[in-house]
């Protein structure tokens, strides 16, 4: 089964100081790469770039972007169909950020899990999540 990475997963992977957490994120990424099951919506790329830039630097954000480009993940851009579905999810769940609605729409389209500990995702019917 495919797994859609939310920005929380990558931010945890990049910035956690806990070695046990880092070990779990590394293992999860390795398994997703090996099984060709990892999916990364481009909206997540934008969120992660912004966060890394703010927490570290522009150079670090660019470096992380290059690493993501070659990570063996499938990138899913926001197309018209996903935009429609994300908008409908947002309409039904006004408290959920639009980027999370896009991640959710991507996972629902693919019949995939969302890798996140964000409680927003539990509100969306039919969406399944997992965490490290």
Secondary structure as GFF3:
##gff-version 3
##sequence-region A 1 132
A	DSSP	beta_strand	3	5	.	.	.	ID=ss1
A	DSSP	alpha_helix	7	15	.	.	.	ID=ss2
A	DSSP	alpha_helix	19	35	.	.	.	ID=ss3
A	DSSP	beta_strand	38	41	.	.	.	ID=ss4
A	DSSP	alpha_helix	42	55	.	.	.	ID=ss5
A	DSSP	alpha_helix	58	69	.	.	.	ID=ss6
A	DSSP	beta_strand	74	76	.	.	.	ID=ss7
A	DSSP	alpha_helix	80	92	.	.	.	ID=ss8
A	DSSP	alpha_helix	98	110	.	.	.	ID=ss9
A	DSSP	beta_strand	113	115	.	.	.	ID=ss10
A	DSSP	three_ten_helix	119	123	.	.	.	ID=ss11
A	DSSP	beta_strand	128	130	.	.	.	ID=ss12
###
